[in-house]
Amino acid sequence: MPLQQTPFYRSHLADLHQVLLAHEITRAYLTGTRVRFDGVELGPTNSFDFAFGTLSTLEFVHLFSVFDGSRVHGQAERQPGRDDAPPGMYFTVINAKVIQAGHKNRLGIFSEETGTAGLFIEGIHIDHFFLDKHQTPHGLGAIAFTLGAITAHLAGLAQISLIAAGGKGFQERHVGFKVWPKLGFDAALLPDEQRSAPHLQGCQTVQDILDADPAWWEAEGSQRLMTFDLRPGSRSWRKLLTYTSEKFSVGGPHD
């Protein structure tokens, strides 16, 4: 049974979804073809059962950014992983033609208790995500993430999390701290982080900084855990919808 559309999907995401599904990059890289899952080649009739519901092959490859021609391995992780990746069901994606040499992408689904006893949230954690920029088209990462976010919303998930790597005091070759916020990821600022910038004293989050002075964040920002809020109308969605409307000529409301 396909994932059920929500009012927010119909009003804000449906047009974008259709544009991305028809995009030449999606048709070349994210159709669910030539994908082997634990040694078995997937077809359009395969399905994947999760606590939140059942995914088709296409929904699965979009949720976990599984590119055409990939090998995928699923593994349950019962303990926190490196970089504090939460326990959950993780999928490792191997694709030498798309993923940067020496890397395997790894995304998972997790469930964790909120601050309210007995309440849990489900989300996606992007543990490892690298593309070979010399072999893949510009825009593939943004399209893959947006398709994943839309699918996660339709699945009823609450958030997407990751470590946005690089920045001041961290490895210069990583640029996630600059890239992921452009797609709507956010995090609290560290205590006194913007102390040297009087014009930013009222800012509390990374997105606050980007609204006020994006150049400051590019120069002074740094690595941290960030989240994308999948709730309808969230600041994350507003940021992503603005970004995609500029990059992929998508119209529609952004409120």
N, C-alpha and C positions, 0 to 999 in steps of 0.2 A: 504494500500500500504506500503510495507516494506521501512524502511529508506534506502536512496540511498548511495551506496558506493562512497568514494572519492578516488582520486589517492593516498593520504597518507595512507588511510585505506588499500588499496590493496598492497602497497609497504612495510608498516611497521606494520600494526595491524592485518591483516587478519589471518596470521598463529597463532599469539597469541590468537586471538579470538576463533579460532577453538579448540586450545589446551584447553583453559579454559572452553568452552562449553562442552567438552568431559570429563573434570576432574571429578573425583568421588565426590569431595566436591560440585561442581556446581550441579551435578545430584541429590545430596541428599538435597540441601538447596535452590537452585535458579532455579527451573523449572516452577514456576508460578502455582503450584498445591495447592489445599486446602487454597486458599487465599480468604478472604471475604472482599469486599470493600463496606463500608457503609452498611453492613448487607447482601450483595448479593455475592454469591460465583462466582468467576471469572472462565471463561473457555477460551480455546484457541481462540475462535472467538470474544471475547470482544475486544473493541478498546477504545482508549483514545485520545480525540482531544485537541491539544494545538495550540498556535499561530504558532509554528514552523512546525507543521504537526501532523500526527496521529500515535500513538504508538499501537503496538499489546500488548497483555497481557505480553508476555515474555519480550518485550522491556521495558514496564512499570516497571516490577519488577526488571529488571536489572538497569534501570536508578535511581530508588529510593531505591534500596537495600531492597526489600520486600522478606523476606524469606518464604519458603513454610510453610503453616500452620499459617500464620499471619492474624491478623485483621488489616484493614487499614481504616483510616478516613481522608477525604480531607477537608481542610478548607482554605478559602481565608483570608489572613492577609493584612489589608490595612495600618497598621502602623508598624514601626520598632519594632521588638520583643526584648526579652532579649538578651544580648550580641550583640546588634546591628544587629540582623538578619533582612535582608531587607524585605520589603513588598513583597508578592507574594502568590502563591498557594502552600500550604504545605500539606504533607502527613505524618500522625502519624502512626507508625508501632508498633503493640503490638504482642509480641511472647515470652511467658514465658520460652520456651525451648531454645531460642537462645539469647535473649537480657538479659543483666544483671538485676538481681532482683531490682525492684524499679524504673526501667527506661523504657521509651518508645523512640524509635528512631524517628527522625523527619527530613525530608529532603524536600526541596521545590524548585520551579522554580521561578526565579525573572527576572525582566527587569528593568534596571536603566540607566539613562542618563550618557553619558560619558562627558569628559571635552569639547567635541565639541558639541555645541548647536544643538539639533535636532537628534543626533545620540544616539542610545541605544544599550546596550549589553544585551544578555540573558544568564543566567547561572543557575547553581545549587548551592544552599546553604545547607550545611550539618549543621543543627542546633543542632542536638543531635544524637550521635552514640555510643552505648555501646554494646559490645558482652560479653556473659558469658563465660569466658575463661575456666571454669571448665566443661562446657557442650558442647562446640563447638570445632572443630578441628583447629589446628594451620594452618593458611593460609586462613581461611574463610574471614577475614576482607580484606586482600589484593586482593583476588579473587573478592569479592563483589565490592570493589572500582574500580578495573580495568575494570570489565564488565560495571560498571556505566560510567566510563570515556570514554570507547569506544562508548557506546550508545550515550552519550552526544555529542561526536565528530560527529557521523553520523547524529545527529539531528541538527547540525549546531550551537550548543551553544558555547559560548566564553570562559567560565571559570567555575571552581568549587571553592567555597570559604567555609571557616570554621574558627572557633576559635580553634587554636591548643593549648590545655589547659595544664597547669602545668608549671613546671620549677621554676627557682629561684624567690623567692618572692610570689609564688602561691602554691596552694594545691599540696602536694607531691604525692597524690594518682593518680593524672592525669599525663599521659605521652604523650599526643598528640603532645607536642612541639618536642618530639624526634621521634615519629612514623611517623607522616604525612610528614615531609620533606624527609624521606626515599622513599616515594611514589611520590615525585616530587613537593610537595607544597613549596612555597617560599614566602618571605616577606622581606621588607626593614629592615635593622638594625636600632635600636634606636640611637639617637645622642650619640656619645662617648661610645657606648655599649662595644666595644672591646678595650677601652683605656688602660686597664691593660695588653693587649697582643700585644706587638710591632709587632710580626710577622703577625698580622691580620689587620694591619692598612689600607691596600688597599682594604679590603673586604667591600662590600656594601649591600649584601643580606645574608640571611641564607644559601642559597646554596653555596655562596662564602666561607662561614665559613666551611661548610661541606667538600668542596673540599680541603681546606687548613689544617684543624685541627678538625675533627669530635669529638674528645674527649673533646675539649674545649666547644663545643656547648652542649654536654651531661651534662657537669658540670655547665655551666654558662648561657645556653640559657633559654628563658622564653616565656610565653604565648603571643600570638598575633593573629591578623587576617592574614591568609595565603590564597593564591590562587594557583590553578593549571591551567596553561595556556593551553587551548585546541587547540590552533592554530597548524597546521601541523609543525613538526620539532622543536617545542619549547623545551626549556631546561627542562620543566616539563616532556614532553614525553620522552626525552632522559634518564632522571633519572628513570622513571617508566619502560621503556623498558629494561634498564640494570638490574634493580631489578628483574623483572619478568623472564628474561632470566636465571638468577642465581637460582631463587626459583622454577621455573616450567619447566626448560629444554626447553626453547623456543629459536629457532635460528632466523636468519634473520637480516637485517640491523638495526643499531641503530644510524645512523648519523642524 
